[in-house]
């Protein structure tokens, strides 16, 4: 899935909001829950990847500050 962070989070928000408004029929429930789960997995994966990149850069940035 190559959804951007903003697109994925907006879509997830729309799904959650539809649950809050009771806009989801029983027929749509499983489909929306499945899509929400997939979006959450995408967002979590991107967060983990970003954290790994920050963790990798942090020592280098500290080393630059020590000079």
C-alpha positions as CSV (number, residue, x, y, z in Angstrom):
1,X,0.0,0.0,0.0
2,X,1.6,3.3,-1.1
3,X,-0.8,5.7,0.7
4,X,0.8,8.9,2.0
5,X,0.8,9.5,5.7
6,X,-1.7,12.4,5.3
7,X,-4.0,10.4,3.1
8,X,-3.9,7.3,5.4
9,X,-4.6,9.4,8.5
10,X,-7.4,11.3,6.9
11,X,-9.0,8.1,5.7
12,X,-8.7,6.6,9.1
13,X,-10.2,9.7,10.7
14,X,-13.1,9.5,8.3
15,X,-13.7,5.8,9.2
16,X,-13.6,6.6,12.9
17,X,-15.9,9.5,12.5
18,X,-18.4,7.4,10.6
19,X,-18.4,5.0,13.6
20,X,-19.0,8.0,15.9
21,X,-21.9,9.2,13.8
22,X,-23.4,5.7,13.5
23,X,-23.1,6.0,9.7
24,X,-22.0,2.4,9.3
25,X,-24.4,-0.3,8.4
26,X,-23.8,-3.8,9.6
27,X,-23.0,-4.7,6.0
28,X,-20.2,-2.1,5.9
29,X,-18.8,-2.8,9.4
30,X,-16.4,-5.6,8.5
31,X,-15.1,-3.8,5.4
32,X,-14.5,-0.6,7.3
33,X,-12.8,-2.3,10.2
34,X,-10.6,-4.2,7.8
35,X,-9.6,-1.0,6.1
36,X,-9.0,0.8,9.4
37,X,-6.7,-2.1,10.5
38,X,-4.7,-1.9,7.3
39,X,-4.3,1.8,7.6
40,X,-3.2,1.5,11.2
41,X,-0.6,-1.0,10.2
42,X,0.7,1.3,7.4
43,X,0.9,4.2,9.9
44,X,2.7,2.1,12.6
45,X,5.2,0.8,10.0
46,X,6.0,4.4,8.9
47,X,6.3,5.5,12.5
48,X,8.8,2.7,13.3
49,X,10.8,3.5,10.1
50,X,10.9,7.2,11.0
51,X,12.0,6.4,14.6
52,X,14.8,4.1,13.3
53,X,16.0,6.9,11.0
54,X,15.9,9.4,13.9
55,X,17.7,7.0,16.2
56,X,20.4,6.6,13.5
57,X,20.8,10.3,13.0
58,X,20.8,11.3,16.6
59,X,24.4,10.2,17.5
60,X,25.7,11.9,14.3
61,X,23.9,15.1,15.3
62,X,25.3,14.9,18.9
63,X,28.8,14.4,17.5
64,X,28.4,17.5,15.4
65,X,27.4,19.5,18.5
66,X,30.5,18.2,20.4
67,X,32.9,19.7,17.9
